[in-house]
Amino acid sequence: MEHKFYLIIPPGMEPIALKELKEKWPLHFPSIPFPQVDVSLGGIELESTLEIGLSLNYILKIPGRILYRLDSFKCRDFPKLFNKLKKMPWNNYLLGQIPNIKSSSKKSRLFDSRKIEKTVEDALKAYYRGQPPKKKSLEKIDRAPEMSIYLRFEADFCSLAIDTSGQRLHKRGKKTHVGVAPLRENLAAGLVYFFKLNTPGINHLIDPMCGSGTFLIEARDFYKINKDRDFAFEYFPFFKGLEKPCDSEKILFTNFSGMDHDPKIIEAAQNNCLEISFTVEDLFSGESDLVGPGVIFNPPYGKRIKLEKKLEDMATRAKEKFSAKVVGILVPESIPFSLRPKKELSFSNGGINVKFYLL
Ligand SMILES: C[S@@+](CC[C@H](N)C(=O)[O-])C[C@H]1O[C@@H](n2cnc3c(N)ncnc32)[C@H](O)[C@@H]1O
């Protein structure tokens, strides 16, 4: 039976997230044809078996969450919403708790999110009164990840989904040390993938302002599965276990080097990943004997870290210092950038509109 899943994608990264899905699908499900997908701003919808849809949590690096569609129905008033939700088989998905309730509404009679959320809560309470959750489920509540249900109203149609991920997917479960302004792991994964797809010949990746090492760690792990954390679906009472997919043999790059002028941050990066070489080095001092690597970095800017040099000078210096074939630099849209890129990608980094340029 086919089920509907909705991958939440950072707005702007939909095309690159679709490429990831298309490339990884045959690696993990070689006998299953690639499904029809519907790409919209901030998401990709697809139909698949339950097992595949849930497994995408293990496989994909760019989505922020994966939602599982439970139902969709016409709904123009609160009593109907209440009755519909009271009849859903919640004990299959929830452990007896009231989950986070997220709602959005477009061109619909039901639009007041507080009232929608209250109706859902009341319906769930009424459901639990009629069908109390099993003791086995209740015992798991404390250790289970946060559970959330999503209601999206569009033209009086309600689409009801449950989050299968739990913590957002950029939480990989392993990285323990963070720098001052770390980039979310799923955004970094999207950028290293974009970088590689546009510069296929480059095998050595350098981040000269590496902070906690996010770009390099994501580049190294792009084809590995997310196995160091748990997911909400693993706690759904109806979930009977699933064979975890294996790491793919593929790699994006063969060599990685990270540098930062802050020794404390380098120590943190090295603690995050022992297999990558991280060194204390200022971009503007010394020379390098490397030839032809790719450079990727997000220089300090904006509120959290003060900009001391022009972004163009940083990009030019990185290109010259490492004799880099390509430099990928992430800059805020609000700061003018005068160098002409070969390629660019615009997206939102935690609410700040940014551009990733390949120079
Ligand atoms: C925005 S953070 C990078 C965050 C990193 N991508 C991450 O996800 O953790 C910028 C980093 O540049 C470093 N930095 C600033 N100026 C530098 C310079 N001249 N040479 C080397 N590193 C520098 C800072 O110490 C900081 O860690």
The ligand as an SDF file (V2000), in Angstrom:
LIG
                    3D

 27 29  0  0  0  0  0  0  0  0999 V2000
   30.6280   31.6540   10.7880 C   0  0  0  0  0  0  0  0  0  0  0  0
   31.8850   30.7840   11.5420 S   0  0  0  0  0  0  0  0  0  0  0  0
   32.0130   29.2950   10.6400 C   0  0  0  0  0  0  0  0  0  0  0  0
   31.0800   28.2760   11.1710 C   0  0  0  0  0  0  0  0  0  0  0  0
   31.3150   26.9090   10.6260 C   0  0  0  0  0  0  0  0  0  0  0  0
   30.9850   26.8020    9.2090 N   0  0  0  0  0  0  0  0  0  0  0  0
   30.5030   25.9370   11.4610 C   0  0  0  0  0  0  0  0  0  0  0  0
   29.4600   25.4750   10.9700 O   0  0  0  0  0  0  0  0  0  0  0  0
   30.8440   25.6960   12.6070 O   0  0  0  0  0  0  0  0  0  0  0  0
   33.2950   31.6430   11.0140 C   0  0  0  0  0  0  0  0  0  0  0  0
   34.5960   31.1070   11.5900 C   0  0  0  0  0  0  0  0  0  0  0  0
   35.6540   31.8320   10.9880 O   0  0  0  0  0  0  0  0  0  0  0  0
   36.7160   31.9260   11.9120 C   0  0  0  0  0  0  0  0  0  0  0  0
   37.5980   33.0090   11.4460 N   0  0  0  0  0  0  0  0  0  0  0  0
   37.3430   34.3480   11.4220 C   0  0  0  0  0  0  0  0  0  0  0  0
   38.3500   35.0240   10.8580 N   0  0  0  0  0  0  0  0  0  0  0  0
   39.2900   34.0900   10.4930 C   0  0  0  0  0  0  0  0  0  0  0  0
   40.5450   34.1530    9.8490 C   0  0  0  0  0  0  0  0  0  0  0  0
   41.0780   35.3240    9.4650 N   0  0  0  0  0  0  0  0  0  0  0  0
   41.2240   33.0000    9.6040 N   0  0  0  0  0  0  0  0  0  0  0  0
   40.7020   31.8110    9.9890 C   0  0  0  0  0  0  0  0  0  0  0  0
   39.5110   31.6880   10.6420 N   0  0  0  0  0  0  0  0  0  0  0  0
   38.8090   32.8080   10.8710 C   0  0  0  0  0  0  0  0  0  0  0  0
   36.0140   32.1590   13.2260 C   0  0  0  0  0  0  0  0  0  0  0  0
   36.8470   31.7630   14.3130 O   0  0  0  0  0  0  0  0  0  0  0  0
   34.7600   31.2820   13.0870 C   0  0  0  0  0  0  0  0  0  0  0  0
   34.9550   30.0230   13.6680 O   0  0  0  0  0  0  0  0  0  0  0  0
  1  2  1  0
  2  3  1  0
  2 10  1  0
  3  4  1  0
  4  5  1  0
  5  6  1  0
  5  7  1  0
  7  8  2  0
  7  9  1  0
 10 11  1  0
 11 12  1  0
 11 26  1  0
 12 13  1  0
 13 14  1  0
 13 24  1  0
 14 15  1  0
 14 23  1  0
 15 16  2  0
 16 17  1  0
 17 18  1  0
 17 23  2  0
 18 19  1  0
 18 20  2  0
 20 21  1  0
 21 22  2  0
 22 23  1  0
 24 25  1  0
 24 26  1  0
 26 27  1  0
M  CHG  2   2   1   9  -1
M  END
$$$$
